[in-house]
Amino acid sequence: MCIRKLKKSYRDEMLQNCKNYAHIDYDDDAEILAIMYDATIEELKELISEFDEYAMTQRQKILVFASVKQLYDQRDKYGDAQSLTTAVSSMLLKEIYK
């Protein structure tokens, strides 16, 4: 199996594990969940030196599951303008000052 297929398979498995961890039984929010997963991976790459998204430790996997679940569960809290502004500002600053 080629590397690309292995990576896709690993990512798909991690996304399914995130869904299981968050008790999500439907695919309606699959794209949103994938974006949350990718954002979590980006964050961990910045915070953990030598983080490898395709060779995570068990602790790192739990961090990913918990982070994605929290993002997913808290998504309604970004309904008010102040929370949204704070969240967007934080992400924007990280993008600017990598």
N, C-alpha and C positions, 0 to 999 in steps of 0.2 A: 504494500500500500504506500502511496507517495506521501510525502511530508504534509502537503496541503490537506489531503483527506484525513490524515491522522489528527492534525490540528483542528479541523472542522469537527471531527468526531469527538474530540476531547471537549471542545467548546460546547457542542450540543449536549453532551453528557452533563457538563457543569450547569448549563442553563436548566436542564431538566431537574437536576438536584436543587437548584435555587427555587424552582417552582414547588418541588416537594417540601422543602424546608419552610416555605412561606404558605403552604397549604393552598396553592392555586391549582384548581382542577379544570381549568378551561384555557383556551388559547386566545381569547379576545385581546389580551394585553401582551401578547408575545413580543411584539416590536418594542414596546415600552420597557418590558423586562430586559430585553437584549441591550437596550441603550443603558439601562441602569447597571447591568453587568459590566458593560464596556467601561462606563465611567468609574466603577469600583476598581476595575483592573488598572485603569490609568492612575487612579489615586494610590493604589498599593505600589505601583512601579515607582512613583515619586517618593513614597515614604519608606519603602523597604529596599535597601541596597541589594543588588543582585536578585531581585524578585523575578521569577520565571513563571509566567502565566500557564505554561504547559508542564510544569513540574512543581506544583505547589505542595507544600507540606500540609499535613492534616489540619494544623492550626490555621494556616493561611486559607484553606478551603472554608473552614468555619467562619473566618473573618469575611470572606466573600459572601457566603450564604446570609450571614447576619446583616451585612451592609445592604445587600440587595433587598432583603426582607424589610429592613427599616425604611429604605427609600420608597419601596412599594407601599408599605403600610402608611407612611407619612405623606404620600403624594397629595392628599386632600388638604393638608395643612398649608400648602402653598397657594391656597385660594385667595388669601388676603394680600394686598399689594405690598405691605411691609415685609412679610415673610418671603415673598417672591423676590423682592428687591435685594434682600440680604443674601439669599441663596444665589441669585444670579451674580451679584457683585463678588461674592466669594469665588465662584467658578471663574469669573472674568479675570480677577486678579491673579489667580493661579495660572491661567493661560498666558497672561501678559508677562508675569515675572517668574516663569519656570526656572 
